[in-house]
Amino acid sequence: MKLILRILVTGLALMAFSGLASAEGDVEKGKKVMKRCAACHKVGEGAKHRVGPMLNDLFGRTAGTAEGFKFSKAMRDAGAGGLVWNEESLAKFLAKPRKFVKKNKMSFSGLRKESQIKDVIAYLKTFSKAKVEGAAIQ
């Protein structure tokens, strides 16, 4: 009976731990997924704007406001309307960029797998000073 109880407790602990890990995303997997974005976006030391804005310090930034980058009117308007990049807003954007901010310039159709979105967010968070949580624009 004790053996069965130990196995059950161990199994529950492993399930709980794996659920937490997947909820947070995997930084290394996110780095690999970000390679799809590298033609347009840079991140890390020395990152500069390209076709898209550099993504350092993205979390907590008002949409359409990275200094030195010319954003679409749609993205500037979204920022003026209150869109600030956090985990929730970025997840929605990465899933369907053109639906989340209509008429934005990003040509990427989005990431289909929720795990990839979480992984990219985990990776990008390593390049942001602010770890902002909160509601996205409605």
HELIX and SHEET records of a PDB file:
HELIX    1   1 LYS A    2  GLU A   24  1                                  23    
HELIX    2   2 VAL A   27  VAL A   33  1                                   7    
HELIX    3   3 MET A   34  ARG A   36  5                                   3    
HELIX    4   4 LYS A   73  ALA A   80  1                                   8    
HELIX    5   5 GLU A   87  ALA A   95  1                                   9    
HELIX    6   6 PRO A   97  PHE A  100  1                                   4    
HELIX    7   7 GLU A  114  LYS A  125  1                                  12    
END                                                                             
